[in-house]
Amino acid sequence: MVKIKIKNRDVSFRITGRGNIIQFLPSSSEDLDFLDRFDELSVSKFLSAYATKKTKLRFEPVSSPAAGYSIEIDTDYIKKKLK
């Protein structure tokens, strides 16, 4: 579980992933209620910026195929770095 500060509030997430998609699942109903005030893309953009800052890799917000908020690793960026 990780706590991320969003709009001056600590929000707890469980992080899961498959392939190049990483999902952030709010860990409580209070966190979900808080995040429901924002649209999904705005939250995903914030989470992609958070992940980029923490890992130094690039992430892009994507529409979540399931519950929670999803980001995707920017594989084009990685390929360019490897060349």
N, C-alpha and C positions, 0 to 999 in steps of 0.2 A: 504494500500500500504506500502511496505517495501523497503528500499534501502539497497543493499548488495554490498560491495566492492569486485569486481572481477578484478584481474590483475590491480590494482591501478585505477580502474574506478568504480564509484557508478552506479549500475544498479538497476532500479526500477522494482518491481514485484507486481502484484496482486496475492494474495494467495487464492486458493479455495481448497476444498477437499470433498471427499466422501469415507466413509468407512475408511480404513487404508491408502488410497492414498492421498497425498497432491500434488497439482499442483501449480507451479510457472509460471505465465504468464507475459512475459515482457510487461511493460506498454506503451512502445513507439516503433516506428519503428527504432529509433536510437539504443535503447537497443537491439532490436532483431537483427539488422545488426551487432552490436558488438558481440553478442553471437553466431552468425552464423559462426564466425571464428573458433569456437571450436566444437568438436563433442558432440552430445547429452549426451553421458555417462559421459564425463568429467565434463560438467556443472552440471549434476545430482549428481555426486560424490561430487562436491564442495558444492552444496545445502544441501546434506544429512549431510555433516560435519558441515555446518552452523547451521542446525536445531538441530543436536545433541548437539552442544555447547550451544545453546540458551535454550534448554528444558531439558537437561540431560537424554533424551531418545535416543535410537538408531534408526537410519533410514538407509535404504538401497536405492541406486539409482535403478530406474526401467525405462523401456522404456515407454515413455508417450503414453497412449491410445488416446490422443487428442493433441491439441495445447499446447505448453509450455514444461516444464520440470517437471518430477514427481519423488517423493520419497515415500517410503512406511515405515510405522512404523514396526520395528522389533518385532513382537509379541512374538517370541520365547524368546527374551531377557526379555520381560515383564513377561512372564509366569515363567521364572526361578527366577526372583526377588520376585514374589508372593509366591513361595514355601517356 
